[in-house]
Amino acid sequence: MLSNALENAESRRLLAVVDEMREMLHHEKIALPQIAVVGDQSVGKSSVLEALSSIQL
């Protein structure tokens, strides 16, 4: 499943944009968030992130 998502053209484009942003911000000492939440559908991934961040997703 993960390999299919990474092969998706949209996913590759978004990852390229994130890489560009990291390169631009490297000298500014601004770090982009680095987290990956992986799991089956409806197992509580969003709930865990909401609990950790106190932000409703």
C-alpha positions as CSV (number, residue, x, y, z in Angstrom):
1,M,0.0,0.0,0.0
2,L,2.8,2.5,0.9
3,S,4.7,1.8,-2.2
4,N,1.6,2.5,-4.3
5,A,1.2,5.9,-2.5
6,L,4.8,6.8,-3.1
7,E,4.5,5.9,-6.8
8,N,1.6,8.2,-7.2
9,A,2.5,11.3,-9.3
10,E,0.8,13.7,-6.8
11,S,2.7,12.2,-3.9
12,R,6.0,12.5,-5.7
13,R,5.2,16.1,-6.6
14,L,4.4,17.0,-3.0
15,L,7.5,15.3,-1.7
16,A,9.6,17.3,-4.1
17,V,8.0,20.5,-2.9
18,V,8.8,19.5,0.7
19,D,12.4,18.8,-0.3
20,E,12.6,22.3,-1.9
21,M,11.2,23.9,1.2
22,R,13.7,22.1,3.4
23,E,16.5,23.3,1.2
24,M,15.3,26.9,1.3
25,L,14.7,26.9,5.0
26,H,17.9,25.1,6.0
27,H,19.8,28.3,6.4
28,E,17.0,30.0,8.2
29,K,17.0,27.5,11.1
30,I,13.3,26.8,10.5
31,A,12.5,23.1,10.7
32,L,9.5,21.6,8.9
33,P,7.5,19.1,10.9
34,Q,8.7,15.6,10.5
35,I,6.2,12.9,11.2
36,A,4.6,10.1,9.4
37,V,1.4,8.4,10.7
38,V,0.8,5.1,9.1
39,G,-2.1,2.7,9.6
40,D,-5.2,1.2,8.2
41,Q,-8.3,3.2,7.6
42,S,-10.4,4.1,10.7
43,V,-7.8,2.9,13.3
44,G,-7.4,6.3,15.1
45,K,-4.5,8.0,13.3
46,S,-6.2,11.4,13.3
47,S,-7.4,11.0,16.9
48,V,-3.8,10.4,18.0
49,L,-2.5,13.4,16.2
50,E,-5.3,15.6,17.6
51,A,-4.6,14.4,21.1
52,L,-0.9,15.1,20.7
53,S,-1.2,18.5,19.0
54,S,-4.4,19.8,20.6
55,I,-5.5,20.8,17.1
56,Q,-8.7,19.5,15.6
57,L,-8.0,17.9,12.2
